[in-house]
């Protein structure tokens, strides 16, 4: 009989990955999901979005990190069905933005939030297991996307240079419904979800 203990994947995400020594694991997961190999985690941010008065809502953040692009990445792992889940998700991201915006700070420095929900229950109707959403503006008559750009300095240049890139300030949402994953690995993120679907992993510290 094996002496290896098994631990839940959600416990590992919430507990082990809070340790800076495991940032490379967390970076691997985020790189696979966001399809960006340049993600570097700077630190874990403390945010339980505590109620400020008796009429305010309380929302506990499972894991909130800041990457090298100064984005706030909010990871929530939910095991049980929750009424009004989308509403609570919107509240959490909005609260994170407000919490990290100091009084008098320019709006250009507002926090960019990426919300990642790993759900062990079915939410809504769909034929995929990973969904992405954000706020976009489209022409009512043409259907074309409305794009606002900002000027960004190119630090690697020997002389002052800049380029224009699209402004992406609104929160971005990833909803992963683990039970809908079909156990077929086609992308890097599929390997992570296959592991999370078992809800267990070997305890290498045993």
C-alpha positions as CSV (number, residue, x, y, z in Angstrom):
1,X,0.0,0.0,0.0
2,X,1.4,3.4,-1.0
3,X,2.4,5.8,1.7
4,X,1.9,8.7,-0.6
5,X,-0.8,11.1,0.5
6,X,-3.1,12.7,-2.1
7,X,-4.1,16.3,-1.8
8,X,-6.9,18.1,-3.6
9,X,-5.8,20.2,-6.6
10,X,-7.8,23.2,-5.3
11,X,-6.0,23.0,-1.9
12,X,-2.7,22.9,-3.8
13,X,-3.6,26.0,-5.8
14,X,-4.8,27.9,-2.8
15,X,-2.0,26.9,-0.4
16,X,1.1,25.6,-2.1
17,X,1.1,28.3,-4.8
18,X,1.1,31.0,-2.2
19,X,4.7,30.2,-1.6
20,X,7.2,32.2,-3.7
21,X,9.2,29.0,-4.2
22,X,6.2,27.7,-6.3
23,X,5.8,30.8,-8.4
24,X,7.2,28.9,-11.4
25,X,4.3,26.4,-11.2
26,X,1.8,29.2,-11.0
27,X,3.5,31.0,-13.9
28,X,3.3,27.8,-15.9
29,X,-0.5,27.5,-15.4
30,X,-1.0,31.2,-16.3
31,X,1.3,31.0,-19.4
32,X,-0.7,28.0,-20.6
33,X,-4.1,29.6,-20.1
34,X,-3.3,33.1,-21.3
35,X,-1.1,31.8,-24.1
36,X,1.7,34.2,-23.0
37,X,5.1,32.8,-22.2
38,X,6.4,36.0,-20.7
39,X,4.3,36.0,-17.5
40,X,6.3,36.6,-14.4
41,X,4.7,36.7,-11.0
42,X,6.0,39.6,-8.8
43,X,4.1,38.9,-5.6
44,X,1.0,37.6,-3.8
45,X,-1.4,40.4,-3.0
46,X,-3.5,40.3,0.2
47,X,-7.1,41.0,-0.6
48,X,-10.1,39.7,1.2
49,X,-12.2,42.7,0.1
50,X,-13.4,43.2,3.7
51,X,-16.7,44.9,4.3
52,X,-16.2,48.5,5.2
53,X,-19.6,48.9,6.7
54,X,-22.5,46.8,7.7
55,X,-24.2,47.3,4.3
56,X,-21.1,46.3,2.3
57,X,-20.6,42.9,0.9
58,X,-17.9,40.5,1.9
59,X,-16.0,38.6,-0.7
60,X,-13.0,36.4,0.0
61,X,-10.4,36.2,-2.8
62,X,-8.8,32.8,-3.2
63,X,-5.6,33.9,-4.8
64,X,-4.6,37.3,-6.1
65,X,-1.2,37.9,-7.7
66,X,0.5,40.7,-9.5
67,X,2.6,40.0,-12.6
68,X,5.5,41.9,-14.3
69,X,3.0,43.9,-16.3
70,X,1.4,45.1,-13.0
71,X,-1.8,43.2,-13.8
72,X,-3.9,41.9,-10.9
73,X,-4.7,38.2,-11.6
74,X,-7.5,36.9,-9.5
75,X,-7.9,33.1,-9.3
76,X,-11.0,31.6,-7.7
77,X,-11.6,27.9,-7.3
78,X,-15.2,27.0,-6.6
79,X,-16.3,23.5,-5.6
80,X,-20.0,24.1,-4.9
81,X,-22.7,25.7,-6.9
82,X,-23.3,29.3,-5.9
83,X,-26.4,31.3,-6.6
84,X,-25.7,34.5,-8.6
85,X,-22.1,33.4,-9.3
86,X,-21.6,35.9,-12.2
87,X,-22.8,38.7,-10.0
88,X,-20.4,37.8,-7.3
89,X,-17.6,37.6,-9.9
90,X,-18.3,41.1,-11.1
91,X,-18.4,42.4,-7.6
92,X,-15.0,40.8,-6.8
93,X,-13.2,42.3,-9.8
94,X,-14.7,45.7,-9.2
95,X,-13.7,45.6,-5.6
96,X,-10.1,44.6,-6.5
97,X,-9.9,47.6,-8.8
98,X,-11.2,50.0,-6.1
99,X,-9.0,48.5,-3.4
100,X,-5.8,49.1,-5.4
101,X,-6.6,52.6,-6.6
102,X,-5.3,55.1,-4.1
103,X,-7.2,58.4,-3.5
104,X,-6.0,61.0,-5.9
105,X,-4.2,58.6,-8.2
106,X,-4.5,59.2,-11.9
107,X,-7.1,57.0,-13.7
108,X,-4.3,56.0,-16.1
109,X,-2.9,53.9,-13.3
110,X,-6.1,52.0,-12.7
111,X,-5.6,48.3,-12.0
112,X,-6.0,45.9,-14.9
113,X,-7.7,42.8,-13.5
114,X,-7.8,39.3,-15.1
115,X,-10.3,37.0,-13.4
116,X,-9.9,33.2,-13.6
117,X,-12.6,30.9,-12.3
118,X,-12.0,27.2,-12.0
119,X,-15.4,25.7,-11.4
120,X,-16.3,22.1,-10.4
121,X,-19.9,22.5,-11.3
122,X,-21.7,23.4,-14.6
123,X,-22.5,27.0,-15.0
124,X,-24.8,28.0,-17.8
125,X,-25.2,26.3,-21.2
126,X,-22.3,25.8,-23.7
127,X,-20.3,23.3,-25.7
128,X,-16.8,24.3,-24.5
129,X,-15.1,24.1,-21.1
130,X,-13.1,27.4,-21.3
131,X,-14.8,30.7,-21.9
132,X,-13.3,34.2,-22.3
133,X,-15.1,37.5,-21.9
134,X,-14.4,41.2,-21.6
135,X,-16.0,44.5,-22.4
136,X,-15.8,45.6,-26.1
137,X,-17.5,48.3,-28.0
138,X,-18.9,47.7,-31.5
139,X,-20.7,49.9,-34.0
140,X,-24.4,49.4,-33.9
141,X,-24.6,49.9,-37.7
142,X,-21.4,48.3,-38.9
143,X,-20.6,45.8,-36.2
144,X,-17.0,46.8,-36.3
145,X,-15.0,47.0,-33.1
146,X,-14.2,50.5,-31.6
147,X,-10.5,50.7,-30.8
148,X,-8.9,53.2,-28.5
149,X,-5.1,53.3,-28.6
150,X,-2.4,54.6,-26.3
151,X,1.2,55.6,-26.8
152,X,3.8,53.3,-25.3
153,X,7.5,54.1,-25.1
154,X,9.9,51.4,-26.5
155,X,12.5,51.1,-23.7
156,X,14.9,48.9,-25.8
157,X,15.5,51.6,-28.4
158,X,18.7,53.6,-28.3
159,X,16.8,56.8,-29.0
160,X,13.3,57.8,-27.8
161,X,10.8,55.8,-29.7
162,X,7.2,54.8,-29.2
163,X,4.4,52.8,-30.6
164,X,0.6,52.8,-30.3
165,X,-1.2,49.8,-28.8
166,X,-4.8,49.1,-28.1
167,X,-6.0,50.2,-24.6
168,X,-7.3,47.1,-22.7
169,X,-8.4,48.4,-19.4
170,X,-11.5,46.4,-18.7
171,X,-11.4,43.2,-16.6
172,X,-11.0,40.0,-18.6
173,X,-12.7,36.9,-17.5
174,X,-11.8,33.2,-17.9
175,X,-14.4,30.7,-16.8
176,X,-13.2,27.1,-16.7
177,X,-15.8,24.4,-16.2
178,X,-13.7,21.4,-15.2
179,X,-16.3,18.7,-15.5
180,X,-16.9,19.6,-19.2
181,X,-13.3,18.9,-20.1
182,X,-13.4,15.8,-22.5
183,X,-9.9,14.4,-21.4
184,X,-8.4,15.2,-24.8
185,X,-5.1,17.2,-24.7
186,X,-4.9,19.6,-27.6
187,X,-3.3,22.6,-25.9
188,X,-1.0,23.2,-23.0
189,X,-3.8,24.3,-20.7
190,X,-5.6,21.0,-21.3
191,X,-2.8,19.2,-19.4
192,X,-3.5,21.4,-16.4
193,X,-7.2,20.9,-16.6
194,X,-6.8,17.1,-16.9
195,X,-4.9,17.2,-13.6
196,X,-7.4,19.5,-11.9
197,X,-10.3,17.3,-13.0
198,X,-8.9,14.4,-10.8
199,X,-8.9,16.9,-7.9
200,X,-5.8,15.2,-6.5
201,X,-2.1,15.3,-7.0
202,X,0.8,13.5,-5.4
203,X,2.3,15.2,-2.3
204,X,6.0,15.5,-3.2
205,X,6.8,16.7,0.3
206,X,5.6,13.5,1.9
